[in-house]
């Protein structure tokens, strides 16, 4: 049994989809990031960086409960546990890991910043908007070239690299991207979106929303609460 601590965000969706893909038994524990649940002392014991998602595998290594934080690490842990979606062959395995790291180091941070400055920043900052929109489009271009050569990001097999990346592309317009400019990305995005397990993963906490027009929610997400010593 997996205890899943999460919220309805791209990083949360990665793990929701993964758990559905591998047919895992899991219990969802909502961490309402607008209300500040991520700063709770009990959650920090599981996720010391106060970010969702995190899991506790009740049947972890040596049969003992084991906590994992950071979405990329969770995907790797689950893939190894079930021996799916991360190949054993060294070349194929590191192809998948490279594209997973591409998501963790570039897609998530850069697209997240584009989304933030275009939607949530208290005032429009043209330099920041253009900076991150340009980088978002560059990254879509990297993916488009890759997906012109292979069916999926890591090759011809669906992997954790695709699971990690796909949720971030659901907000292309807010990122300043016209996905139609990247036909290979669009083909890949639509293909993955048709998977039953992907659709099921998106339904996890789908009725839970964070209203960032609320002053306290905005403070918990982007204000001084993030920087309080704990």
C-alpha positions in Angstrom: 0.0 0.0 0.0 1.2 3.5 -0.9 0.3 6.6 1.1 0.2 9.5 -1.4 0.6 13.0 -0.1 -0.3 15.3 -3.0 -2.3 18.1 -4.6 -3.7 18.7 -8.1 -0.6 20.2 -9.8 1.7 19.1 -12.6 4.1 17.5 -10.2 1.2 15.8 -8.3 -0.3 14.6 -11.6 3.0 12.8 -12.5 2.7 10.5 -9.5 -1.0 10.1 -9.8 -0.6 8.9 -13.4 2.3 6.7 -12.5 0.4 5.0 -9.7 -2.5 4.3 -12.1 -0.1 3.0 -14.8 1.4 0.4 -12.5 -1.9 -0.5 -10.9 -0.8 0.3 -7.4 -3.0 0.3 -4.3 -2.8 3.8 -2.9 -4.5 6.1 -0.4 -4.6 9.8 -1.2 -3.9 12.3 1.6 -4.6 15.8 0.2 -2.0 18.4 1.1 -3.8 21.7 0.5 -1.0 24.0 -0.6 -3.2 27.1 -0.5 -4.0 26.5 3.1 -0.4 25.8 4.0 -0.6 22.1 4.7 2.8 21.7 3.2 4.4 23.4 6.2 2.9 21.0 8.7 5.5 19.3 10.9 4.2 15.8 10.2 4.4 16.4 6.4 7.9 17.8 6.7 9.0 14.5 8.2 8.1 12.9 4.9 9.0 15.8 2.5 11.7 18.0 4.1 11.5 20.5 1.2 7.8 21.1 2.0 6.8 20.3 -1.6 4.2 17.8 -2.9 4.1 15.1 -3.9 5.6 12.6 -1.5 4.8 9.0 -0.8 5.2 6.5 2.0 5.5 2.9 0.7 4.2 0.8 3.6 6.0 -2.2 2.0 9.3 -0.6 1.3 12.9 -2.0 1.3 13.3 -4.9 3.8 9.5 -4.8 4.3 9.6 -1.5 6.2 7.7 1.7 5.5 9.8 4.0 3.3 9.2 7.7 2.5 10.2 9.2 -0.9 10.0 12.9 -1.8 10.7 14.7 -5.1 8.5 13.6 -8.0 11.3 12.4 -10.2 12.7 10.2 -7.4 9.3 8.9 -6.8 8.8 7.9 -10.4 12.2 6.1 -10.4 11.4 4.4 -7.1 8.1 3.1 -8.3 9.4 2.0 -11.7 12.1 0.0 -10.0 9.7 -1.5 -7.5 7.3 -2.8 -10.2 10.0 -3.3 -12.9 8.1 -1.2 -15.5 8.5 2.1 -17.4 12.3 2.3 -16.7 14.3 -0.2 -18.8 17.0 -2.4 -17.4 19.1 -2.2 -20.5 21.8 0.5 -19.6 21.4 2.5 -22.8 17.6 2.6 -22.8 17.6 3.2 -19.0 19.9 6.2 -19.2 18.0 7.5 -22.3 14.9 7.6 -20.0 16.8 9.1 -17.1 18.3 11.8 -19.2 14.9 12.9 -20.4 13.5 12.7 -16.9 16.3 15.0 -15.8 15.4 17.3 -18.7 11.9 17.6 -17.3 13.1 18.1 -13.7 15.8 20.6 -14.5 14.3 22.5 -17.4 10.7 21.8 -18.3 9.3 22.1 -14.8 11.2 25.1 -13.6 11.1 27.1 -16.8 7.5 26.4 -17.8 6.5 27.0 -14.2 8.1 30.4 -14.2 6.4 31.3 -17.5 3.1 30.2 -16.1 3.7 32.2 -12.9 4.6 35.5 -14.5 1.8 35.3 -17.1 -0.9 34.3 -14.6 -0.1 34.9 -11.0 2.5 37.7 -10.7 0.8 40.7 -8.9 2.0 43.0 -11.7 3.0 42.4 -15.3 6.8 42.3 -15.7 7.5 42.3 -19.5 11.1 41.2 -19.2 10.2 38.2 -17.0 7.3 37.2 -19.3 9.4 37.3 -22.4 12.4 35.7 -20.8 10.4 32.6 -19.7 8.1 32.5 -22.8 11.2 32.4 -25.0 12.7 29.7 -22.9 9.5 27.7 -22.9 9.4 27.8 -26.7 13.0 26.8 -26.9 12.3 23.8 -24.8 9.2 22.8 -26.8 11.6 23.0 -29.8 14.0 20.6 -28.2 11.2 18.1 -27.6 9.8 18.6 -31.1 13.1 17.7 -32.7 13.4 14.6 -30.4 9.9 13.5 -31.1 10.5 13.8 -34.8 13.0 11.0 -34.4 11.3 8.8 -31.8 7.7 7.9 -30.7 8.3 8.8 -27.1 10.9 11.0 -25.3 13.2 8.2 -24.3 12.8 6.1 -27.5 10.0 4.0 -28.9 8.7 2.9 -25.5 6.5 4.9 -23.1 8.5 5.6 -19.9 8.6 7.7 -16.8 10.2 10.5 -18.9 6.9 10.9 -20.7 4.9 10.6 -17.5 7.0 13.3 -15.9 6.8 15.7 -18.8 3.2 15.4 -20.1 1.4 17.2 -17.3 3.5 20.3 -17.7 2.3 20.8 -21.3 -1.4 21.0 -20.4 -1.0 24.8 -19.9 0.9 25.7 -23.1 -1.1 28.8 -23.8 -0.4 30.3 -20.4 3.3 29.5 -21.0 3.2 31.7 -24.1 3.4 28.6 -26.4 1.3 27.7 -29.4 1.5 23.9 -29.4 0.5 23.8 -33.0 3.9 25.3 -33.8 5.4 22.0 -32.6 3.5 19.2 -34.5 5.6 16.3 -33.1 5.0 17.5 -29.5 1.3 17.8 -30.3 1.1 14.3 -31.7 2.8 12.9 -28.6 0.7 15.0 -26.2 -2.5 13.9 -27.8 -1.4 10.2 -27.9 -0.6 10.2 -24.2 -3.7 12.1 -23.2 -5.8 9.3 -24.7 -4.4 6.7 -22.2 -7.0 5.5 -19.7 -4.5 5.6 -16.9 -3.6 9.2 -17.7 -7.2 10.2 -17.6 -7.6 8.4 -14.3 -4.6 10.1 -12.8 -5.9 13.5 -13.7 -9.1 12.7 -11.7 -7.2 12.4 -8.5 -8.2 15.4 -6.4 -9.7 17.0 -9.6 -12.4 18.6 -7.5 -9.8 20.2 -5.2 -8.7 23.6 -6.4 -6.4 26.3 -5.0 -7.9 29.8 -5.4 -4.8 32.0 -5.6 -7.0 35.1 -5.7 -7.3 34.5 -1.9 -4.7 36.5 -0.1 -3.7 33.8 2.3 -3.4 31.2 -0.4 -1.2 33.5 -2.4 1.0 34.1 0.7 1.3 30.4 1.3 2.3 29.7 -2.3 4.5 32.6 -3.2 5.0 34.8 -0.1 7.0 34.9 3.1 5.6 31.6 4.3 7.9 29.9 1.9 10.9 31.4 3.6 10.0 31.0 7.2 12.7 29.0 9.1 11.4 25.7 10.3 
